[in-house]
Amino acid sequence: MTARRPGRGGAAAPDHQLGGGSPDGALLVVGDVITDVVARHRGPLAAGTDTAATIRTVPGGAGANVACWAAHRGGAEVRLLGRVGADSAAWHERELVACGVRPRLVVDPEAATGTVICLVDAENAAERTFLTDSGASLRLAPEDWSDALLDGVARLHLSGYLLFSEQSRALVAVALAAARTRGVPVSLDPASAGFLVELGVDRFVTLVEGVDVLLPSRDEACLLTGLPEAADAAAKLSRHVPLVVAKQGAEGALVARSGTVVAHVPAVPATVRDTTGAGDAFTGAFLAALLMGAGPEAAAAEGCRAGAVAVERVGGRPPVDA
């Protein structure tokens, strides 16, 4: 449902909850809902003149994408809390519902829905450049939260993009505290190596204290630890977060616990068209698998399968059955 708002001026989860969950509970995702403008061009951009491209406008946002991929896997209810502008609230709600997600979208009275321009080199789809206007997405704030959102929820996932504004950081703190009080395990995806540099590694580590599962990309894991190798970085992070799953794209995923990499899950071969949202696909499928009782390694394998489907599509969402 869409919530309209006027202007505004515990103990850690038990270890067994990290790798397996209750199939009777829902997944609640709190994160960004974004309009993606994906421009696929061939070769380098021509400065000062035209570059031919295929351009599509599609629904996106890391949080929304994760929710859609989790719902796409099936087997569990998936909910999403996000903030959008009035300009596209109805469209985003329809798209989320079509993916099987139960959205609760707060409509911002002032800011437009966030927009990301994704520049994708069609000859090397791994090379992407993002131009980001976060818009309403990072204006999600504590007053948009209610502890009742956790009713019936077995897992809470937080988009790391929420850490990049004061308002949404405050929401993260409130949601994390509420989840810990109820014993609901919490996962978080760091979201962006570029924004992490601006936020600061030490500050990030402090903000995610109490998170049970961390899902960084290889670049994010290395940035957060200062280590050049993903395996070493994942192992180090798992001394601070009980379960770390480092996404490595074509090299699969690493699962680390208690300072040790316990599994290297291979990627699934795919013909790459657009890597936008591939990490979100992994995260959504991984969390859905955990929710249905899978262990971390099996859940990571589900994530790799979803990632392979994602890179063969344009945009960050799963296919929707007609």
VEXRO-449447 format. One record per residue (C-alpha): residue number from 1; residue in three letters; x, y, z. Coordinates in pm, whole numbers. Layout:
N
+-----+------+--------+--------+--------+
! pos ! code !     px !     py !     pz !
+-----+------+--------+--------+--------+
! NUM !  ALA !      X !      Y !      Z !
...
+-----+------+--------+--------+--------+
END
This chain:
322
+-----+------+--------+--------+--------+
! pos ! code !     px !     py !     pz !
+-----+------+--------+--------+--------+
!   1 !  MET !      0 !      0 !      0 !
!   2 !  THR !    104 !    360 !    -43 !
!   3 !  ALA !    125 !    574 !    268 !
!   4 !  ARG !     83 !    947 !    218 !
!   5 !  ARG !    243 !   1180 !    465 !
!   6 !  PRO !    212 !   1558 !    501 !
!   7 !  GLY !    529 !   1761 !    517 !
!   8 !  ARG !    775 !   1701 !    797 !
!   9 !  GLY !    989 !   1935 !    915 !
!  10 !  GLY !   1885 !   -624 !   2264 !
!  11 !  ALA !   2097 !   -923 !   2206 !
!  12 !  ALA !   2239 !  -1053 !   1877 !
!  13 !  ALA !   2038 !  -1311 !   1683 !
!  14 !  PRO !   2116 !  -1673 !   1773 !
!  15 !  ASP !   2378 !  -1830 !   1549 !
!  16 !  HIS !   2137 !  -2083 !   1401 !
!  17 !  GLN !   1929 !  -1803 !   1252 !
!  18 !  LEU !   2213 !  -1699 !   1024 !
!  19 !  GLY !   2194 !  -2005 !    804 !
!  20 !  GLY !   1832 !  -2108 !    786 !
!  21 !  GLY !   1509 !  -1951 !    891 !
!  22 !  SER !   1142 !  -2004 !    937 !
!  23 !  PRO !    941 !  -2059 !    617 !
!  24 !  ASP !    642 !  -1919 !    807 !
!  25 !  GLY !    783 !  -1566 !    839 !
!  26 !  ALA !    818 !  -1283 !    591 !
!  27 !  LEU !   1119 !  -1093 !    463 !
!  28 !  LEU !   1101 !   -717 !    520 !
!  29 !  VAL !   1329 !   -508 !    300 !
!  30 !  VAL !   1387 !   -144 !    387 !
!  31 !  GLY !   1557 !     51 !    116 !
!  32 !  ASP !   1561 !    264 !   -194 !
!  33 !  VAL !   1304 !    271 !   -473 !
!  34 !  ILE !   1455 !    434 !   -779 !
!  35 !  THR !   1376 !    506 !  -1143 !
!  36 !  ASP !   1661 !    371 !  -1356 !
!  37 !  VAL !   1741 !    520 !  -1695 !
!  38 !  VAL !   1963 !    260 !  -1862 !
!  39 !  ALA !   2166 !    376 !  -2162 !
!  40 !  ARG !   2353 !     99 !  -2348 !
!  41 !  HIS !   2617 !    241 !  -2582 !
!  42 !  ARG !   2893 !     78 !  -2784 !
!  43 !  GLY !   3250 !    181 !  -2715 !
!  44 !  PRO !   3366 !    496 !  -2537 !
!  45 !  LEU !   3141 !    798 !  -2494 !
!  46 !  ALA !   3211 !   1074 !  -2747 !
!  47 !  ALA !   3277 !   1390 !  -2546 !
!  48 !  GLY !   3108 !   1705 !  -2672 !
!  49 !  THR !   2883 !   1533 !  -2928 !
!  50 !  ASP !   2635 !   1247 !  -2974 !
!  51 !  THR !   2687 !    883 !  -2883 !
!  52 !  ALA !   2430 !    639 !  -3018 !
!  53 !  ALA !   2261 !    438 !  -2743 !
!  54 !  THR !   1961 !    224 !  -2663 !
!  55 !  ILE !   1782 !    389 !  -2370 !
!  56 !  ARG !   1517 !    238 !  -2143 !
!  57 !  THR !   1344 !    366 !  -1831 !
!  58 !  VAL !   1284 !     85 !  -1582 !
!  59 !  PRO !   1201 !     53 !  -1212 !
!  60 !  GLY !   1503 !      0 !   -990 !
!  61 !  GLY !   1667 !     79 !   -659 !
!  62 !  ALA !   1882 !   -165 !   -463 !
!  63 !  GLY !   1623 !   -223 !   -192 !
!  64 !  ALA !   1335 !   -263 !   -437 !
!  65 !  ASN !   1539 !   -492 !   -661 !
!  66 !  VAL !   1633 !   -717 !   -369 !
!  67 !  ALA !   1267 !   -745 !   -268 !
!  68 !  CYS !   1161 !   -833 !   -623 !
!  69 !  TRP !   1424 !  -1103 !   -665 !
!  70 !  ALA !   1337 !  -1249 !   -325 !
!  71 !  ALA !    970 !  -1265 !   -425 !
!  72 !  HIS !   1065 !  -1407 !   -765 !
!  73 !  ARG !   1226 !  -1707 !   -599 !
!  74 !  GLY !    893 !  -1777 !   -429 !
!  75 !  GLY !    803 !  -1955 !   -110 !
!  76 !  ALA !    786 !  -1661 !    128 !
!  77 !  GLU !    610 !  -1329 !    167 !
!  78 !  VAL !    825 !  -1026 !     83 !
!  79 !  ARG !    750 !   -674 !    204 !
!  80 !  LEU !    920 !   -345 !    119 !
!  81 !  LEU !    936 !    -10 !    296 !
!  82 !  GLY !   1059 !    276 !     82 !
!  83 !  ARG !   1004 !    644 !      5 !
!  84 !  VAL !    915 !    787 !   -335 !
!  85 !  GLY !    795 !   1108 !   -491 !
!  86 !  ALA !    436 !   1167 !   -601 !
!  87 !  ASP !    561 !   1183 !   -962 !
!  88 !  SER !    592 !    805 !   -998 !
!  89 !  ALA !    452 !    649 !   -681 !
!  90 !  ALA !    165 !    470 !   -856 !
!  91 !  TRP !    395 !    327 !  -1126 !
!  92 !  HIS !    647 !    196 !   -876 !
!  93 !  GLU !    373 !     43 !   -662 !
!  94 !  ARG !    226 !   -137 !   -966 !
!  95 !  GLU !    567 !   -269 !  -1069 !
!  96 !  LEU !    643 !   -397 !   -720 !
!  97 !  VAL !    306 !   -569 !   -687 !
!  98 !  ALA !    355 !   -728 !  -1029 !
!  99 !  CYS !    677 !   -881 !   -895 !
! 100 !  GLY !    493 !  -1028 !   -596 !
! 101 !  VAL !    612 !   -772 !   -340 !
! 102 !  ARG !    387 !   -613 !    -77 !
! 103 !  PRO !    503 !   -247 !    -86 !
! 104 !  ARG !    457 !     21 !    175 !
! 105 !  LEU !    565 !    333 !     -8 !
! 106 !  VAL !    574 !    664 !    176 !
! 107 !  VAL !    505 !    948 !    -68 !
! 108 !  ASP !    734 !   1243 !    -10 !
! 109 !  PRO !    552 !   1578 !    -38 !
! 110 !  GLU !    860 !   1764 !   -156 !
! 111 !  ALA !   1118 !   1544 !   -328 !
! 112 !  ALA !   1083 !   1351 !   -653 !
! 113 !  THR !   1153 !    980 !   -677 !
! 114 !  GLY !   1525 !    912 !   -695 !
! 115 !  THR !   1672 !    861 !  -1042 !
! 116 !  VAL !   1986 !    679 !  -1153 !
! 117 !  ILE !   2129 !    707 !  -1502 !
! 118 !  CYS !   2314 !    383 !  -1578 !
! 119 !  LEU !   2568 !    408 !  -1859 !
! 120 !  VAL !   2646 !     58 !  -1983 !
! 121 !  ASP !   2907 !    -18 !  -2247 !
! 122 !  ALA !   2735 !   -282 !  -2464 !
! 123 !  GLU !   3075 !   -417 !  -2570 !
! 124 !  ASN !   3184 !   -460 !  -2208 !
! 125 !  ALA !   2872 !   -483 !  -1992 !
! 126 !  ALA !   3079 !   -512 !  -1675 !
! 127 !  GLU !   3179 !   -149 !  -1726 !
! 128 !  ARG !   2903 !     65 !  -1578 !
! 129 !  THR !   2888 !    427 !  -1470 !
! 130 !  PHE !   2610 !    556 !  -1246 !
! 131 !  LEU !   2484 !    912 !  -1216 !
! 132 !  THR !   2273 !    917 !   -900 !
! 133 !  ASP !   2006 !   1157 !   -778 !
! 134 !  SER !   1881 !    990 !   -459 !
! 135 !  GLY !   1573 !   1211 !   -441 !
! 136 !  ALA !   1309 !   1091 !   -196 !
! 137 !  SER !   1476 !    754 !   -131 !
! 138 !  LEU !   1725 !    884 !    126 !
! 139 !  ARG !   1460 !   1097 !    298 !
! 140 !  LEU !   1319 !    783 !    461 !
! 141 !  ALA !   1324 !    872 !    830 !
! 142 !  PRO !   1238 !    730 !   1175 !
! 143 !  GLU !    884 !    867 !   1157 !
! 144 !  ASP !    828 !    641 !    855 !
! 145 !  TRP !    903 !    339 !   1074 !
! 146 !  SER !    666 !    146 !   1297 !
! 147 !  ASP !    764 !   -158 !   1503 !
! 148 !  ALA !    445 !   -316 !   1370 !
! 149 !  LEU !    627 !   -351 !   1038 !
! 150 !  LEU !    812 !   -644 !   1199 !
! 151 !  ASP !    493 !   -833 !   1280 !
! 152 !  GLY !    522 !  -1173 !   1115 !
! 153 !  VAL !    873 !  -1095 !    987 !
! 154 !  ALA !   1147 !  -1359 !   1010 !
! 155 !  ARG !   1425 !  -1152 !    850 !
! 156 !  LEU !   1499 !   -783 !    800 !
! 157 !  HIS !   1719 !   -659 !    516 !
! 158 !  LEU !   1857 !   -304 !    503 !
! 159 !  SER !   1991 !   -141 !    189 !
! 160 !  GLY !   2329 !     15 !    257 !
! 161 !  TYR !   2227 !    322 !     59 !
! 162 !  LEU !   2027 !    424 !    367 !
! 163 !  LEU !   2354 !    493 !    548 !
! 164 !  PHE !   2439 !    779 !    315 !
! 165 !  SER !   2205 !   1046 !    457 !
! 166 !  GLU !   2141 !   1162 !    811 !
! 167 !  GLN !   1766 !   1096 !    799 !
! 168 !  SER !   1788 !    744 !    664 !
! 169 !  ARG !   2082 !    659 !    894 !
! 170 !  ALA !   1854 !    742 !   1185 !
! 171 !  LEU !   1591 !    508 !   1040 !
! 172 !  VAL !   1850 !    228 !   1015 !
! 173 !  ALA !   1933 !    269 !   1384 !
! 174 !  VAL !   1566 !    252 !   1484 !
! 175 !  ALA !   1491 !    -50 !   1263 !
! 176 !  LEU !   1803 !   -235 !   1376 !
! 177 !  ALA !   1721 !   -178 !   1743 !
! 178 !  ALA !   1363 !   -297 !   1693 !
! 179 !  ALA !   1479 !   -610 !   1513 !
! 180 !  ARG !   1731 !   -694 !   1783 !
! 181 !  THR !   1462 !   -654 !   2050 !
! 182 !  ARG !   1245 !   -907 !   1867 !
! 183 !  GLY !   1531 !  -1143 !   1783 !
! 184 !  VAL !   1488 !  -1087 !   1407 !
! 185 !  PRO !   1819 !  -1139 !   1220 !
! 186 !  VAL !   1929 !   -843 !   1009 !
! 187 !  SER !   2125 !   -838 !    683 !
! 188 !  LEU !   2281 !   -541 !    506 !
! 189 !  ASP !   2437 !   -480 !    166 !
! 190 !  PRO !   2700 !   -200 !    175 !
! 191 !  ALA !   2561 !    -82 !   -162 !
! 192 !  SER !   2833 !    142 !   -309 !
! 193 !  ALA !   3212 !    153 !   -283 !
! 194 !  GLY !   3206 !    515 !   -398 !
! 195 !  PHE !   2965 !    625 !   -126 !
! 196 !  LEU !   3154 !    418 !    133 !
! 197 !  VAL !   3462 !    628 !     65 !
! 198 !  GLU !   3261 !    943 !    140 !
! 199 !  LEU !   3101 !    791 !    451 !
! 200 !  GLY !   3428 !    652 !    589 !
! 201 !  VAL !   3511 !    293 !    671 !
! 202 !  ASP !   3529 !    341 !   1048 !
! 203 !  ARG !   3193 !    513 !   1052 !
! 204 !  PHE !   3038 !    236 !    843 !
! 205 !  VAL !   3166 !    -32 !   1080 !
! 206 !  THR !   3014 !    154 !   1375 !
! 207 !  LEU !   2679 !    199 !   1200 !
! 208 !  VAL !   2641 !   -171 !   1115 !
! 209 !  GLU !   2720 !   -298 !   1463 !
! 210 !  GLY !   2463 !   -565 !   1542 !
! 211 !  VAL !   2406 !   -672 !   1181 !
! 212 !  ASP !   2403 !  -1052 !   1144 !
! 213 !  VAL !   2473 !  -1091 !    771 !
! 214 !  LEU !   2686 !   -863 !    552 !
! 215 !  LEU !   2669 !   -896 !    172 !
! 216 !  PRO !   2945 !   -682 !     18 !
! 217 !  SER !   3075 !   -688 !   -335 !
! 218 !  ARG !   3441 !   -774 !   -380 !
! 219 !  ASP !   3534 !   -406 !   -414 !
! 220 !  GLU !   3335 !   -314 !   -104 !
! 221 !  ALA !   3487 !   -594 !    103 !
! 222 !  CYS !   3839 !   -491 !      2 !
! 223 !  LEU !   3765 !   -124 !     71 !
! 224 !  LEU !   3622 !   -199 !    415 !
! 225 !  THR !   3928 !   -400 !    519 !
! 226 !  GLY !   4213 !   -241 !    323 !
! 227 !  LEU !   4305 !   -587 !    192 !
! 228 !  PRO !   4361 !   -654 !   -180 !
! 229 !  GLU !   4227 !  -1011 !   -189 !
! 230 !  ALA !   3855 !  -1079 !   -157 !
! 231 !  ALA !   3903 !  -1398 !     44 !
! 232 !  ASP !   4120 !  -1224 !    301 !
! 233 !  ALA !   3876 !   -933 !    315 !
! 234 !  ALA !   3573 !  -1158 !    366 !
! 235 !  ALA !   3752 !  -1352 !    638 !
! 236 !  LYS !   3848 !  -1034 !    821 !
! 237 !  LEU !   3496 !   -890 !    800 !
! 238 !  SER !   3354 !  -1212 !    944 !
! 239 !  ARG !   3541 !  -1144 !   1267 !
! 240 !  HIS !   3308 !   -848 !   1313 !
! 241 !  VAL !   2985 !   -971 !   1146 !
! 242 !  PRO !   2876 !  -1332 !   1212 !
! 243 !  LEU !   2816 !  -1420 !    845 !
! 244 !  VAL !   2979 !  -1250 !    545 !
! 245 !  VAL !   2895 !  -1338 !    186 !
! 246 !  ALA !   3119 !  -1157 !    -62 !
! 247 !  LYS !   2979 !  -1132 !   -414 !
! 248 !  GLN !   3242 !  -1167 !   -686 !
! 249 !  GLY !   3045 !  -1155 !  -1009 !
! 250 !  ALA !   3186 !  -1401 !  -1262 !
! 251 !  GLU !   3399 !  -1553 !   -986 !
! 252 !  GLY !   3102 !  -1656 !   -774 !
! 253 !  ALA !   3074 !  -1587 !   -404 !
! 254 !  LEU !   3269 !  -1641 !    -82 !
! 255 !  VAL !   3104 !  -1745 !    243 !
! 256 !  ALA !   3297 !  -1654 !    559 !
! 257 !  ARG !   3232 !  -1709 !    929 !
! 258 !  SER !   3443 !  -1656 !   1241 !
! 259 !  GLY !   3742 !  -1527 !   1049 !
! 260 !  THR !   3751 !  -1810 !    793 !
! 261 !  VAL !   3622 !  -1853 !    438 !
! 262 !  VAL !   3415 !  -2171 !    467 !
! 263 !  ALA !   3294 !  -2196 !    106 !
! 264 !  HIS !   3365 !  -2067 !   -244 !
! 265 !  VAL !   3049 !  -2096 !   -451 !
! 266 !  PRO !   3108 !  -2088 !   -829 !
! 267 !  ALA !   2922 !  -1853 !  -1059 !
! 268 !  VAL !   2668 !  -1980 !  -1312 !
! 269 !  PRO !   2775 !  -1917 !  -1675 !
! 270 !  ALA !   2575 !  -1645 !  -1850 !
! 271 !  THR !   2580 !  -1423 !  -2157 !
! 272 !  VAL !   2619 !  -1075 !  -2011 !
! 273 !  ARG !   2401 !   -792 !  -2142 !
! 274 !  ASP !   2375 !   -565 !  -1838 !
! 275 !  THR !   2519 !   -621 !  -1491 !
! 276 !  THR !   2293 !   -357 !  -1333 !
! 277 !  GLY !   2119 !   -517 !  -1037 !
! 278 !  ALA !   2308 !   -848 !  -1052 !
! 279 !  GLY !   2426 !   -806 !   -694 !
! 280 !  ASP !   2071 !   -724 !   -586 !
! 281 !  ALA !   1948 !  -1040 !   -760 !
! 282 !  PHE !   2206 !  -1242 !   -569 !
! 283 !  THR !   2105 !  -1084 !   -239 !
! 284 !  GLY !   1732 !  -1132 !   -294 !
! 285 !  ALA !   1761 !  -1497 !   -390 !
! 286 !  PHE !   2012 !  -1561 !   -112 !
! 287 !  LEU !   1784 !  -1415 !    155 !
! 288 !  ALA !   1478 !  -1596 !     23 !
! 289 !  ALA !   1669 !  -1924 !     35 !
! 290 !  LEU !   1780 !  -1859 !    393 !
! 291 !  LEU !   1423 !  -1779 !    484 !
! 292 !  MET !   1312 !  -2115 !    346 !
! 293 !  GLY !   1568 !  -2301 !    556 !
! 294 !  ALA !   1875 !  -2327 !    330 !
! 295 !  GLY !   2224 !  -2301 !    475 !
! 296 !  PRO !   2454 !  -2017 !    369 !
! 297 !  GLU !   2639 !  -2215 !     99 !
! 298 !  ALA !   2319 !  -2344 !    -63 !
! 299 !  ALA !   2166 !  -1997 !    -37 !
! 300 !  ALA !   2475 !  -1848 !   -206 !
! 301 !  ALA !   2431 !  -2097 !   -489 !
! 302 !  GLU !   2074 !  -1971 !   -531 !
! 303 !  GLY !   2214 !  -1619 !   -537 !
! 304 !  CYS !   2459 !  -1709 !   -813 !
! 305 !  ARG !   2179 !  -1859 !  -1020 !
! 306 !  ALA !   1972 !  -1543 !   -984 !
! 307 !  GLY !   2273 !  -1329 !  -1072 !
! 308 !  ALA !   2318 !  -1525 !  -1394 !
! 309 !  VAL !   1957 !  -1458 !  -1491 !
! 310 !  ALA !   1994 !  -1090 !  -1404 !
! 311 !  VAL !   2298 !  -1019 !  -1622 !
! 312 !  GLU !   2120 !  -1153 !  -1930 !
! 313 !  ARG !   1849 !   -887 !  -1889 !
! 314 !  VAL !   1848 !   -507 !  -1911 !
! 315 !  GLY !   1766 !   -344 !  -1579 !
! 316 !  GLY !   1775 !   -474 !  -1223 !
! 317 !  ARG !   1445 !   -662 !  -1191 !
! 318 !  PRO !   1352 !  -1026 !  -1252 !
! 319 !  PRO !   1128 !  -1138 !  -1538 !
! 320 !  VAL !    759 !  -1106 !  -1460 !
! 321 !  ASP !    531 !  -1388 !  -1567 !
! 322 !  ALA !    256 !  -1276 !  -1801 !
+-----+------+--------+--------+--------+
END
